[in-house]
Amino acid sequence: MSLNNEPPTCVVDPATLLHRSSLLPPQTVGYCRVLQCREELDCCDQPFKRLQLSNHAGTCWAFDFNYSFSHHDVFPGQLAWVSLARQRGDWTILLHVSELVVSKPPGEQTLAQELMLPQGLQTQPQVFRRCVDIFERLSVPLRVFLNLVLIDATTCTNFMNVPASAAHHHAYRGGLFEHSVNVAQRIPALLGDGDSIQCQLGMVLGLVHDIGKVRTLSPQLEVTQMGKRVDHDSLTLELCARAFEYLDNIEPQWALELRHCLTCQSASAKWGKAPQTPLAQMLKLADNIDAKAGLKQ
């Protein structure tokens, strides 16, 4: 589902709410993230809901005049299946929410088609486009694996907003996202194998190798209560559990390689298995190179 329009500057009569979505078909359905949901009154003091919706392709505002869903079911970052109806009013085009369902998880086909990250949360457009390009280079099982890691609302939101560290490298809002994309792009360059399976596994590893930081760091650049007691590496497999359950049944050797690379020890670590594959070594090298580059920013 392609979304792209700008929010109205104010709320007046519902029929005059401005949208720049004339290119959308009369009925549009698909998955997107709910970034905002506000209850407001029109000029006749009748309540309606205004929603900001976003997916990997863009962001738009839509309106629910019929209360098609419960306000309490929706929170920022919530993944929802939405049906939007485009209707022409007296002067403008409105996007009406025909249906919004938060209890309808996407199937494998949907997870293989589009990255479950919302464009509306990105702080660096070029980094976001690079992430979409990486996703499009992946095979279907790895696309599904990545989306299963990112599908959770908190994981998705924090992945794009927390720093990569509190005071070390990429220590700014969105730093984790940028560092992860950088590492994902460095690994194929180091391997020199183009779009081979090893390179695809490397790109997935780059994106999720620090995924535990969505629990240990906050968008306010602070260490969370979890981060004060648990190292982020200890949370990696927990956050990837559902994705590994899927990949174990499809490509068990890929799942084994990913587990090894995510859990083997770094040069300074006291515990863990030593890196045993070229991919595990390249992940450590790419991570170290980009962390050092991030210190200069």
Secondary structure, DSSP 8 states (H G I E B T S, - for coil): --------SS---GGG-----TTS-SEEEEEEEEEEEEEEE-TTS-EEEEEEEEETTEEEEEEESS--S-GGG--TTEEEEEEEEEEE-SSSEEEEEEEEESS----HHHHHHS-S--GGG-S-HHHHHHHHHHHHHS-HHHHHHHHHHH-SHHHHHHHTTS-S-SSSSS-STTHHHHHHHHHHHHHHHHHT-TT-HHHHHHHHHHHHTTTTHHHHB-TTS-B-HHHHHS-GGGGHHHHTHHHHHHHHHH-HHHHHHHHHHHHS--TT-SSS----SHHHHHHHHHHHHHHHHHTT-
